[in-house]
Amino acid sequence: MKLTIVFLLGALALLSLSDKTRADSQGRMANCNSEGIGCPRNYNPVCGSDGNTYSNECMLCVENQKRQTPVLIRKSGPC
């Protein structure tokens, strides 16, 4: 009986972890500032869902505005 409970809890933990990795792989929306002042020059790279590395989230937002297509942030750091 105890072995069954341990097995079920382990399976439940693995299933919950697999759901999180799927959600993260899709990406998140960039935090875009609509003031239109311009982007800072800080280097804080993000990897876009299009496979390109952007120097920061603001630069990704500028590219999204140019293309009129939403590129998501796949991960922080270069691709």
C-alpha positions in Angstrom: 0.0 0.0 0.0 2.8 2.4 0.9 4.6 1.6 -2.3 1.5 2.4 -4.4 1.1 5.8 -2.7 4.8 6.7 -3.2 4.5 5.7 -6.9 1.4 7.8 -7.4 2.9 10.8 -5.7 6.0 10.5 -7.9 3.9 10.2 -11.1 1.9 13.2 -10.1 5.1 15.2 -9.5 6.5 14.3 -12.9 3.2 15.2 -14.6 3.2 18.6 -12.9 6.8 19.3 -14.0 6.1 18.4 -17.6 3.2 20.9 -17.8 5.5 23.7 -16.7 8.1 23.0 -19.3 5.5 23.1 -22.1 4.1 26.4 -20.9 7.6 27.9 -20.7 8.6 26.8 -24.1 5.9 28.9 -25.7 7.4 32.1 -24.3 6.1 35.2 -22.6 5.0 38.6 -23.9 7.6 41.4 -23.7 7.0 44.2 -21.3 6.5 47.1 -23.8 6.5 50.7 -22.8 4.1 52.6 -25.1 5.6 56.1 -24.4 7.6 56.0 -27.5 10.6 57.7 -25.9 13.1 55.1 -27.2 15.0 52.1 -25.8 17.7 52.2 -23.2 21.1 51.0 -24.3 21.5 48.4 -21.6 22.6 45.0 -22.8 20.2 42.5 -21.2 19.6 40.0 -24.1 16.5 38.0 -24.6 15.8 35.2 -27.0 12.8 35.7 -29.2 10.4 33.0 -30.4 11.6 33.7 -33.9 15.1 32.5 -33.0 16.8 35.9 -32.9 18.6 37.5 -30.0 17.5 41.0 -29.0 19.7 43.3 -26.9 16.8 43.9 -24.5 13.0 43.6 -24.2 12.5 47.1 -25.6 14.3 46.2 -28.8 12.0 43.2 -29.1 9.0 45.5 -28.7 10.4 47.8 -31.5 10.7 44.8 -33.8 7.2 43.7 -32.9 5.9 47.1 -33.9 7.7 47.1 -37.2 6.6 43.6 -38.1 3.1 43.9 -36.7 3.6 40.3 -35.4 4.0 39.2 -31.8 7.4 37.7 -31.1 7.5 36.2 -27.7 10.4 36.0 -25.3 11.5 32.3 -25.2 14.1 32.8 -22.5 16.3 35.4 -20.9 19.8 35.5 -22.4 21.0 34.9 -26.0 19.5 32.2 -28.2 
